[in-house]
Amino acid sequence: MSDVEPPLTPPEAARWAARSGLPLAGDRTQVVAATADHIHSVVSVLRELDFADTPPAAHRAAEETRVVEAARDAAV
């Protein structure tokens, strides 16, 4: 059995949108289905990545702020 899900069809996209309270115009269902499939494929790849040794983004931002402040203090 394959882990790959079949692509979302335009009628399914319309049904899911309506169920969420966002009815789609008939000419938008194909684009919405294609966009949802693309997002699903990107998320699937991200789920396979190992981020075990990667610190959270907030940690990196704090570290970069400290480096900038240290450089500024050294220049004064």
NUVO-849163 format. One record per residue (C-alpha): x, y, z; residue in three letters; residue number from 0. Coordinates in pm, whole numbers. Example, Ala and Ser with C-alpha at 12.3 -4.5 7.8 and 13.67 -1.06 7.14 Angstrom:
% NUVO-849163
+--------+--------+--------+-----+-----+
|      x |      y |      z | res |   n |
+--------+--------+--------+-----+-----+
|   1230 |   -450 |    780 | ala |   0 |
|   1367 |   -106 |    714 | ser |   1 |
+--------+--------+--------+-----+-----+
END
This chain:
% NUVO-849163
+--------+--------+--------+-----+-----+
|      x |      y |      z | res |   n |
+--------+--------+--------+-----+-----+
|      0 |      0 |      0 | met |   0 |
|    135 |    343 |    -94 | ser |   1 |
|    165 |    639 |    144 | asp |   2 |
|     92 |    880 |   -141 | val |   3 |
|   -256 |   1026 |   -125 | glu |   4 |
|   -445 |   1083 |   -450 | pro |   5 |
|   -460 |   1446 |   -560 | pro |   6 |
|   -748 |   1658 |   -439 | leu |   7 |
|  -1012 |   1689 |   -709 | thr |   8 |
|  -1192 |   2016 |   -783 | pro |   9 |
|  -1526 |   1877 |   -654 | pro |  10 |
|  -1353 |   1771 |   -330 | glu |  11 |
|  -1196 |   2116 |   -296 | ala |  12 |
|  -1540 |   2274 |   -340 | ala |  13 |
|  -1689 |   2038 |    -82 | arg |  14 |
|  -1416 |   2107 |    176 | trp |  15 |
|  -1439 |   2481 |    118 | ala |  16 |
|  -1818 |   2478 |    158 | ala |  17 |
|  -1785 |   2267 |    471 | arg |  18 |
|  -1552 |   2534 |    612 | ser |  19 |
|  -1799 |   2810 |    529 | gly |  20 |
|  -1601 |   2933 |    227 | leu |  21 |
|  -1801 |   2844 |    -83 | pro |  22 |
|  -1597 |   2860 |   -404 | leu |  23 |
|  -1701 |   2991 |   -741 | ala |  24 |
|  -1700 |   2710 |   -997 | gly |  25 |
|  -1406 |   2858 |  -1186 | asp |  26 |
|  -1186 |   2859 |   -872 | arg |  27 |
|  -1211 |   2493 |   -772 | thr |  28 |
|   -934 |   2374 |  -1007 | gln |  29 |
|   -689 |   2637 |   -882 | val |  30 |
|   -776 |   2575 |   -518 | val |  31 |
|   -734 |   2198 |   -560 | ala |  32 |
|   -394 |   2244 |   -727 | ala |  33 |
|   -282 |   2487 |   -454 | thr |  34 |
|   -394 |   2252 |   -178 | ala |  35 |
|   -204 |   1964 |   -343 | asp |  36 |
|    111 |   2176 |   -365 | his |  37 |
|     86 |   2280 |      1 | ile |  38 |
|     31 |   1917 |     99 | his |  39 |
|    342 |   1806 |    -93 | ser |  40 |
|    557 |   2077 |     71 | val |  41 |
|    432 |   1990 |    420 | val |  42 |
|    499 |   1621 |    350 | ser |  43 |
|    862 |   1699 |    267 | val |  44 |
|    902 |   1918 |    575 | leu |  45 |
|    769 |   1637 |    796 | arg |  46 |
|   1049 |   1412 |    670 | glu |  47 |
|   1327 |   1654 |    770 | leu |  48 |
|   1519 |   1591 |   1091 | asp |  49 |
|   1534 |   1911 |   1296 | phe |  50 |
|   1664 |   1741 |   1611 | ala |  51 |
|   1980 |   1956 |   1639 | asp |  52 |
|   1823 |   2277 |   1507 | thr |  53 |
|   1744 |   2537 |   1771 | pro |  54 |
|   1413 |   2723 |   1753 | pro |  55 |
|   1405 |   3042 |   1544 | ala |  56 |
|   1366 |   3255 |   1858 | ala |  57 |
|   1701 |   3123 |   1982 | his |  58 |
|   1872 |   3220 |   1656 | arg |  59 |
|   1714 |   3567 |   1655 | ala |  60 |
|   1829 |   3626 |   2014 | ala |  61 |
|   2181 |   3512 |   1925 | glu |  62 |
|   2195 |   3743 |   1621 | glu |  63 |
|   2076 |   4034 |   1838 | thr |  64 |
|   2355 |   3966 |   2088 | arg |  65 |
|   2616 |   3959 |   1808 | val |  66 |
|   2492 |   4288 |   1661 | val |  67 |
|   2487 |   4455 |   2004 | glu |  68 |
|   2836 |   4328 |   2082 | ala |  69 |
|   2967 |   4463 |   1751 | ala |  70 |
|   2799 |   4798 |   1816 | arg |  71 |
|   2947 |   4816 |   2168 | asp |  72 |
|   3292 |   4730 |   2033 | ala |  73 |
|   3270 |   5011 |   1777 | ala |  74 |
|   3191 |   5272 |   2044 | val |  75 |
+--------+--------+--------+-----+-----+
END
